[in-house]
Amino acid sequence: MSSDLFFIGIDGGGTKCRARLEDSEGTLLGEGVSGPANIMRDSELAKTSIQEAISLAVASANQTFANKQKISASQCVVGAGLAGANIAGAKREFEAWAHPFHSLYVLSDLHAACLGAHDGASGAAIIIGTGSSGTLWHNNAFHDVGGHGFPIGDKASGAWLGLKAVKHTLLCLDELAPMDTLALEVCSTLRTNDINHIVSKCATFNTHHYAALVEAMLPMLYTKDETVCAMFEEGAAYIETMAQRLLQQHDLPLAMIGGLSNVYSTYFSDSVKARLVACKATPQQGAIHYAKTACFQLKGEK
Amino acid sequence: MSSDLFFIGIDGGGTKCRARLEDSEGTLLGEGVSGPANIMRDSELAKTSIQEAISLAVASANQTFANKQKISASQCVVGAGLAGANIAGAKREFEAWAHPFHSLYVLSDLHAACLGAHDGASGAAIIIGTGSSGTLWHNNAFHDVGGHGFPIGDKASGAWLGLKAVKHTLLCLDELAPMDTLALEVCSTLRTNDINHIVSKCATFNTHHYAALVEAMLPMLYTKDETVCAMFEEGAAYIETMAQRLLQQHDLPLAMIGGLSNVYSTYFSDSVKARLVACKATPQQGAIHYAKTACFQLKGEK
């Protein structure tokens, strides 16, 4: 592979876009962080965020290695792990982008995270944060489970937990269930115990707003609050089923990724716990792995 | 009350707007039906629908009573029971309408239905169709329970049942639960068993789309399908709690309104069943009752 090529890995989600710039030897040259890059939600904003994150990474590299030749966009092979890229239509539309890079390889954020976690080797990954989804990378193919978005999918996720907490709070305020600590915590977090105010606030809520309520729920998990424990147990049962489904056919490791991964990992059965491994690398590195493989493959085919 | 005044009752919901025109003696003169009139969702469309339904009712009356003096909008006292009028801000904004009528009295569709069901007397009403909500009319005041909209509220409703069915179907298609009759029925109704197609379809679903799935679920309730029965039982437990809460303090009757009212009524405890009464009049008549009372009151206060 030509040594005047550089490799960039993108991890783009609903709030942030991270870029990692490496030379062909895998040496880290620079990094950059920008705004949202969910191509399903706003594909133009995603392009802007990706360019910004890459500009920052390249600028940082050019500054650090001031005596060397400057890196230009056209020398960069980009692997972009993007939220929304699991939707075939959104991915296809995004790939039509007349980008300024040497080449662009798009995959989902879940797939990039899985490749990163196992450093390109076979293995399963479950991402459980604002959303939830799982995948298995084996025999050069991904096998996805779950996801599908809020509110129809993403069970056990932060958004799912937060919505459950809001529903519960409305029942308590309507006196259809006894008032309890969770409802008081939700009211305190939303800074109102007026049911109409809560309804108005939630009318504008997206997944991140719901997931933000989990911060108030976590301490109640440790004080063994019955309502909150029951919600996490329901979520944990789903994540356990997902893990078993991903691991059932092959003796492969499982990586847990995302803000709620540590919480849910404690609920796993012994057989799933035995497969847990720490992540070897970041989603950005996973995206670079994907781009490098695709780039080599194309060269090989020529 | 001046006999040259006419009274119009409006029942405006998410899909239809119905108008009923009466003379001051309560004689039905004409009726009209038009499109959506949810003032929270689209207040301008609601105004158009209301005017259209009223025009149709007035035209029908003018045609039927061709020899009498024509009825004009300025002679009409309008009581409008409208979806979304439970939201204070939406109601306030709507009431600023420079309407062409003699006067306009706005209340929620739930309140109009309750007044209609008990012909203006004290009593409770639960509406359970696409949405779910309950109210008690007593001592000249309404006491609401539930509602709050989808997906945070409206438990047990058609939309709630349909969302549950979709979630269940995704679990089955992901092989996280065994494939069953409900999942097959949902796939058949949505005319696809491709999980990505289902996710794309549902991304554009509103409450009516979800509620439309209930039609496929109802026959399974009668064949005692376990999954479907469990969903309805969870919904029924909520409606029972709501009924008990509405009826607990006073010995008043309960009217059940909406497409799922007959289904859920069969689950009621004996104590709630003993309070069930048939609806005496329509929501449109309830809205007229409200407008007449308000109109008399204003005259009395003058």
Contacts between the chains, C-beta under 8 A, distances in Angstrom:
chain1	res1	chain2	res2	distance
A	87	B	196	7.5
A	87	B	199	7.8
A	87	B	200	7.5
A	88	B	196	6.5
A	89	B	200	7.5
A	145	B	174	5.1
A	145	B	175	7.6
A	145	B	176	6.7
A	146	B	174	5.9
A	146	B	176	7.0
A	148	B	170	5.5
A	148	B	195	7.3
A	148	B	199	4.9
A	149	B	199	6.7
A	149	B	203	7.3
A	151	B	151	5.0
A	151	B	163	6.7
A	152	B	163	6.9
A	152	B	166	5.3
A	152	B	167	5.8
A	152	B	170	6.3
A	152	B	199	7.0
A	152	B	202	5.1
A	153	B	167	7.3
A	153	B	170	5.7
A	153	B	199	7.3
A	155	B	167	7.5
A	163	B	151	6.7
A	163	B	152	6.9
A	166	B	152	5.2
A	167	B	152	5.8
A	167	B	153	7.3
A	167	B	155	7.5
A	170	B	148	5.5
A	170	B	152	6.2
A	170	B	153	5.7
A	174	B	145	5.2
A	174	B	146	5.9
A	174	B	245	7.6
A	175	B	145	7.6
A	175	B	245	6.0
A	176	B	145	6.7
A	176	B	146	7.0
A	176	B	238	7.3
A	176	B	241	5.1
A	176	B	242	6.2
A	176	B	245	6.0
A	177	B	241	7.9
A	195	B	148	7.3
A	196	B	87	7.4
A	196	B	88	6.5
A	199	B	87	7.7
A	199	B	148	4.9
A	199	B	149	6.7
A	199	B	152	7.0
A	199	B	153	7.3
A	200	B	87	7.4
A	200	B	89	7.4
A	202	B	152	5.1
A	203	B	149	7.3
A	238	B	176	7.3
A	241	B	176	5.1
A	241	B	177	7.9
A	242	B	176	6.2
A	245	B	174	7.5
A	245	B	175	6.0
A	245	B	176	6.0
